[in-house]
Amino acid sequence: MDSAEVDAYLRRLGVEHPAWPTVDVLRELQLHHLQTVPFENLSIHLGEEIVLEEKRLLDKVVGARRGGFCYELNGAFAALLTALGFDVTLLAARVYGDGGLLGIPYDHLALRVRTVDGGEWLADVGFGAHSHYPLAFEARGEQVDPGGVFRVVEAGPDAAGVRGGYDAVGAADLDVIRDGEPQYRLERRARVLGDFVAGAWWHSTSPASHFTRSLVCSRVTEEGGRVTLSGRDLKVTAADGTREEWELGTDEEVLGVYRERFGIELERVPVVRSADRGE
């Protein structure tokens, strides 16, 4: 990223250019990212190509003021953090699904970030409802966050008995747990963005992927809650957990919510495509 791209990204987040890549800056960047850049899978259902290349990600997230799913959001965020002087490593994860079973390899992309004031952090702006702030990577106790109570622990077997692996120096894979429920299994070995192309393709095309079977657009609100549009169903959850729900009627209402709640301008309402027929 050049300086103009960095400045444009920071304007998108509503954040001033930081002086140093500290943990406080990382916390501010992650929270603002979650509040301003939606987690969304609209491209899949609008027939838009998803390309895991830095320029294409920046064009979408910054230039077009869109969101994306994990590979896009954390891929773009990694580029920004690196340009700001953070030491960033891309990590692969497998998401826990129904029955406690692990998903496909390269199911999820998360970030390990080192700051100049010490420590390693798990940063993630691409997992939907998750921690609002980075998690201490090496801490094994409870980490209280507005998004829940988290733990990062050495991986045990999943429901099918699949055990975690080890990196080149013998460090075990990690399980990220939220409110007592495992969210994803994280590898420690470094990856590059191109490693996730197959995972992004699978999630964009497979009938077994929940991304091909549903629409989602979601972000953290400034009050600490969450607003989510799933097809025509709008849900607004307050920081205390209370929820309001509406079913939107007209296309104009749907497009208005995308515009006013998420800052996304669309020409037409996305409709769930049939993944098995490619329609």
Secondary structure, DSSP 8 states (H G I E B T S, - for coil): --HHHHHHHHHHHT----SS--HHHHHHHHHHHHHHS-EE-HHHHHT-----SHHHHHIIIIIS---B-HHHHHHHHHHHHHHTT-EEEEEEEEEB-GGG-B--TT-EEEEEEE-TTS-EEEE-SSSSS--SS-EESS--S-EEETTEEEEEEE----TT-----B-TT--B-EEEEETTEEEEEE--S-B-GGGGHHHHHHHHH-TTSHHHH---EEEE-TTS-EEEEETTEEEEE-TTS-EEEEE--SHHHHHHHHHHHH----SS------TTTT-
